[in-house]
Amino acid sequence: MEAFLLKLLIFLGAATIAVPLARKFKLGSVLGYLIAGIVIGPYGFSLVGEVEDVMHFTEFGVVMMLFLVGLELKPSLLWQMRVPIIGMGGAQVVLSTIVIAVPALFFLSWQESLAIGMILALSSTAIVLQTLQEKDLMKTAGGQSSFAVLLFQDMAVIPILAL
């Protein structure tokens, strides 16, 4: 239990220092968290050496952030955005998969190329939404379009994993 609390203190301390510094240099809090992780991780000062322990903290953080985003999301907004979600989101996933998978065919089998194309067609909803909210871009047309694409990507994960 003491080891857990010590790691928690290290994570919180690193984030408390790195995030304000990153914001001061106009880098955003997400980059601050990444820098903090690099500094305290096994390839930095090795304050936290077990990568599996770090994964538990990061998964919890992402779940909490997505939960907060879900609290703000209204079903009526989703229904209004159904055309951009399916249209722009679908086009982004399909076109990105093709653009990435076709050149990979020269080096890999079609199954491996398709898998790599589908994986790299997705982006991190947690990071992009945090950045959009920090820069107050969620209410803009570009922010809404980005949000629509992210929602489609999140829904596309299930069929991609099944495939």
Protein Blocks (a to p, Z undefined) as FASTA:
>chain_A
ZZmmmmmmmmmmmmmmmmmmmmmnonojklmmmmmmmmmmmklnomamblklmmmmmmmm
mmmmmmmmmmmpcfklmmmmmmmmmmmmmmmmmmmmmmmmmmmmmmmcfklmmmmmmmmm
pccfklmmmmmmmnopmmpmklmmmmmmmmmmmmmmmmmmmZZ
